[in-house]
Amino acid sequence: MSGECLSVMPGGAQSQASLDASRPLDDAALSRGISILTLYQDSVRHDPATLAYARWTTERGGMVRTCPTLPPRMLVFDRRVAVVPIDPADTKRGAICISEAGVVASLVALFEQTWHSAVPLGADRSKDTRTGLSTSEQELLTLLASGLTDEVAGRRLGISARSVRRQMAGLMERLDASSRFEAGLKAAQRGWLQ
């Protein structure tokens, strides 16, 4: 790697072991002037260890943004080589190193599209002025409206099923709905579902 590392880190909070293993590698790269751009899920803003690591990265010149949902895990080096998991659902199974220009260009385009919709780490996620919903709440409603279970929606957002239920309870209260079905109807009537 001689100039840039693009990384997508889905799944919410990163393990302490992963953060500890990454620190010397990222420090060495940043010391050599390598640009590091990292995407995390919004939920890391509530995880002290991952948030501290992200801040450490930005203090050293890296750039970190967050987004409610992310594409699968990937690393792209110098826009020439990409490393992706063999199985995105089980990253412990190993990774594939790809250098085919068309595949790498597609992964870079996916990264850039997500990067442009993400929010820099230091910025607050603003609420939609029309609906009053945060981006995460909007994404949660969209996922649940598409028929996903709390567990699957939680995995996509990098949060627990319990957090999904807590957030949904808050949305139901704001909608004055006594069931999720009623909440879905009211959310649609208010234009909250895209």
Contacts in CASP RR format, 6 or more apart in sequence:
PFRMAT RR
TARGET T0000
AUTHOR 0000-0000-0000
METHOD contacts of the structure
MODEL  1
MSGECLSVMPGGAQSQASLDASRPLDDAALSRGISILTLYQDSVRHDPAT
LAYARWTTERGGMVRTCPTLPPRMLVFDRRVAVVPIDPADTKRGAICISE
AGVVASLVALFEQTWHSAVPLGADRSKDTRTGLSTSEQELLTLLASGLTD
EVAGRRLGISARSVRRQMAGLMERLDASSRFEAGLKAAQRGWLQ
1 29 0 8 1.000
1 34 0 8 1.000
1 77 0 8 1.000
1 78 0 8 1.000
2 34 0 8 1.000
2 78 0 8 1.000
3 33 0 8 1.000
3 34 0 8 1.000
3 35 0 8 1.000
3 78 0 8 1.000
4 34 0 8 1.000
4 35 0 8 1.000
4 36 0 8 1.000
4 37 0 8 1.000
4 77 0 8 1.000
4 78 0 8 1.000
4 79 0 8 1.000
5 29 0 8 1.000
5 34 0 8 1.000
5 35 0 8 1.000
5 36 0 8 1.000
5 37 0 8 1.000
5 75 0 8 1.000
5 76 0 8 1.000
5 77 0 8 1.000
6 37 0 8 1.000
6 74 0 8 1.000
6 75 0 8 1.000
6 76 0 8 1.000
6 79 0 8 1.000
6 108 0 8 1.000
6 111 0 8 1.000
7 36 0 8 1.000
7 37 0 8 1.000
7 38 0 8 1.000
7 39 0 8 1.000
7 74 0 8 1.000
7 75 0 8 1.000
7 76 0 8 1.000
8 38 0 8 1.000
8 39 0 8 1.000
8 70 0 8 1.000
8 71 0 8 1.000
8 72 0 8 1.000
8 73 0 8 1.000
8 74 0 8 1.000
8 75 0 8 1.000
8 111 0 8 1.000
8 114 0 8 1.000
9 38 0 8 1.000
9 39 0 8 1.000
9 40 0 8 1.000
9 41 0 8 1.000
9 70 0 8 1.000
9 73 0 8 1.000
10 41 0 8 1.000
10 69 0 8 1.000
10 70 0 8 1.000
10 71 0 8 1.000
10 72 0 8 1.000
10 73 0 8 1.000
10 158 0 8 1.000
11 41 0 8 1.000
11 43 0 8 1.000
11 70 0 8 1.000
11 155 0 8 1.000
11 158 0 8 1.000
12 40 0 8 1.000
12 41 0 8 1.000
12 43 0 8 1.000
12 44 0 8 1.000
12 47 0 8 1.000
12 50 0 8 1.000
12 158 0 8 1.000
12 159 0 8 1.000
13 43 0 8 1.000
13 44 0 8 1.000
13 47 0 8 1.000
13 49 0 8 1.000
13 50 0 8 1.000
13 158 0 8 1.000
14 40 0 8 1.000
14 44 0 8 1.000
14 47 0 8 1.000
14 49 0 8 1.000
14 50 0 8 1.000
14 53 0 8 1.000
16 49 0 8 1.000
19 49 0 8 1.000
19 50 0 8 1.000
19 53 0 8 1.000
22 53 0 8 1.000
23 53 0 8 1.000
23 56 0 8 1.000
26 36 0 8 1.000
26 57 0 8 1.000
26 60 0 8 1.000
27 60 0 8 1.000
29 36 0 8 1.000
30 36 0 8 1.000
30 57 0 8 1.000
30 60 0 8 1.000
30 61 0 8 1.000
30 62 0 8 1.000
35 62 0 8 1.000
35 63 0 8 1.000
36 57 0 8 1.000
36 61 0 8 1.000
36 62 0 8 1.000
36 63 0 8 1.000
37 62 0 8 1.000
37 63 0 8 1.000
37 64 0 8 1.000
37 65 0 8 1.000
37 111 0 8 1.000
37 115 0 8 1.000
38 54 0 8 1.000
38 57 0 8 1.000
38 62 0 8 1.000
38 63 0 8 1.000
38 64 0 8 1.000
38 65 0 8 1.000
39 64 0 8 1.000
39 65 0 8 1.000
39 66 0 8 1.000
39 67 0 8 1.000
39 70 0 8 1.000
39 111 0 8 1.000
39 114 0 8 1.000
39 115 0 8 1.000
39 118 0 8 1.000
40 50 0 8 1.000
40 54 0 8 1.000
40 64 0 8 1.000
40 65 0 8 1.000
40 66 0 8 1.000
40 70 0 8 1.000
41 66 0 8 1.000
41 67 0 8 1.000
41 68 0 8 1.000
41 69 0 8 1.000
41 70 0 8 1.000
41 157 0 8 1.000
41 158 0 8 1.000
42 66 0 8 1.000
42 67 0 8 1.000
42 68 0 8 1.000
42 119 0 8 1.000
42 125 0 8 1.000
42 135 0 8 1.000
42 136 0 8 1.000
42 157 0 8 1.000
43 136 0 8 1.000
43 157 0 8 1.000
43 158 0 8 1.000
43 159 0 8 1.000
43 163 0 8 1.000
44 50 0 8 1.000
44 51 0 8 1.000
44 54 0 8 1.000
44 66 0 8 1.000
45 51 0 8 1.000
45 66 0 8 1.000
45 121 0 8 1.000
45 125 0 8 1.000
54 64 0 8 1.000
54 121 0 8 1.000
55 121 0 8 1.000
57 64 0 8 1.000
58 64 0 8 1.000
58 121 0 8 1.000
58 122 0 8 1.000
63 120 0 8 1.000
64 120 0 8 1.000
64 121 0 8 1.000
65 115 0 8 1.000
65 118 0 8 1.000
65 119 0 8 1.000
65 120 0 8 1.000
65 121 0 8 1.000
66 118 0 8 1.000
66 119 0 8 1.000
66 121 0 8 1.000
66 125 0 8 1.000
67 114 0 8 1.000
67 117 0 8 1.000
67 118 0 8 1.000
67 119 0 8 1.000
67 135 0 8 1.000
68 135 0 8 1.000
68 136 0 8 1.000
68 138 0 8 1.000
68 139 0 8 1.000
68 140 0 8 1.000
68 157 0 8 1.000
69 139 0 8 1.000
69 143 0 8 1.000
69 156 0 8 1.000
69 157 0 8 1.000
70 114 0 8 1.000
71 110 0 8 1.000
71 111 0 8 1.000
71 114 0 8 1.000
72 84 0 8 1.000
72 85 0 8 1.000
72 88 0 8 1.000
73 84 0 8 1.000
73 85 0 8 1.000
73 88 0 8 1.000
73 91 0 8 1.000
74 82 0 8 1.000
74 83 0 8 1.000
74 84 0 8 1.000
74 107 0 8 1.000
74 111 0 8 1.000
75 82 0 8 1.000
75 83 0 8 1.000
75 84 0 8 1.000
76 82 0 8 1.000
76 83 0 8 1.000
76 104 0 8 1.000
76 107 0 8 1.000
76 108 0 8 1.000
76 111 0 8 1.000
77 83 0 8 1.000
79 104 0 8 1.000
79 105 0 8 1.000
79 108 0 8 1.000
80 99 0 8 1.000
80 104 0 8 1.000
81 97 0 8 1.000
81 98 0 8 1.000
81 99 0 8 1.000
81 104 0 8 1.000
82 97 0 8 1.000
82 98 0 8 1.000
82 99 0 8 1.000
82 103 0 8 1.000
82 104 0 8 1.000
82 107 0 8 1.000
83 95 0 8 1.000
83 96 0 8 1.000
83 97 0 8 1.000
83 98 0 8 1.000
84 95 0 8 1.000
84 96 0 8 1.000
84 98 0 8 1.000
84 107 0 8 1.000
85 91 0 8 1.000
85 93 0 8 1.000
85 94 0 8 1.000
85 95 0 8 1.000
85 96 0 8 1.000
86 93 0 8 1.000
86 94 0 8 1.000
86 95 0 8 1.000
86 96 0 8 1.000
87 93 0 8 1.000
87 94 0 8 1.000
98 104 0 8 1.000
98 107 0 8 1.000
119 125 0 8 1.000
119 135 0 8 1.000
125 134 0 8 1.000
125 135 0 8 1.000
125 136 0 8 1.000
126 134 0 8 1.000
127 133 0 8 1.000
127 134 0 8 1.000
128 134 0 8 1.000
128 135 0 8 1.000
128 138 0 8 1.000
131 138 0 8 1.000
131 190 0 8 1.000
131 191 0 8 1.000
131 192 0 8 1.000
133 141 0 8 1.000
133 192 0 8 1.000
136 157 0 8 1.000
136 167 0 8 1.000
137 167 0 8 1.000
137 171 0 8 1.000
138 192 0 8 1.000
138 194 0 8 1.000
139 157 0 8 1.000
140 153 0 8 1.000
140 157 0 8 1.000
140 164 0 8 1.000
140 167 0 8 1.000
140 168 0 8 1.000
140 171 0 8 1.000
141 171 0 8 1.000
141 184 0 8 1.000
141 187 0 8 1.000
141 192 0 8 1.000
141 193 0 8 1.000
142 193 0 8 1.000
142 194 0 8 1.000
143 152 0 8 1.000
143 153 0 8 1.000
143 154 0 8 1.000
143 156 0 8 1.000
143 157 0 8 1.000
144 150 0 8 1.000
144 153 0 8 1.000
144 164 0 8 1.000
144 168 0 8 1.000
144 180 0 8 1.000
145 184 0 8 1.000
145 187 0 8 1.000
145 188 0 8 1.000
145 193 0 8 1.000
148 156 0 8 1.000
149 161 0 8 1.000
150 161 0 8 1.000
150 164 0 8 1.000
150 165 0 8 1.000
150 168 0 8 1.000
151 161 0 8 1.000
151 164 0 8 1.000
153 164 0 8 1.000
154 160 0 8 1.000
154 161 0 8 1.000
154 163 0 8 1.000
154 164 0 8 1.000
157 164 0 8 1.000
168 180 0 8 1.000
168 183 0 8 1.000
171 183 0 8 1.000
171 187 0 8 1.000
172 178 0 8 1.000
172 179 0 8 1.000
172 180 0 8 1.000
172 182 0 8 1.000
172 183 0 8 1.000
175 182 0 8 1.000
175 183 0 8 1.000
175 184 0 8 1.000
175 186 0 8 1.000
175 187 0 8 1.000
175 190 0 8 1.000
176 186 0 8 1.000
177 183 0 8 1.000
177 184 0 8 1.000
177 185 0 8 1.000
177 186 0 8 1.000
184 193 0 8 1.000
187 193 0 8 1.000
END
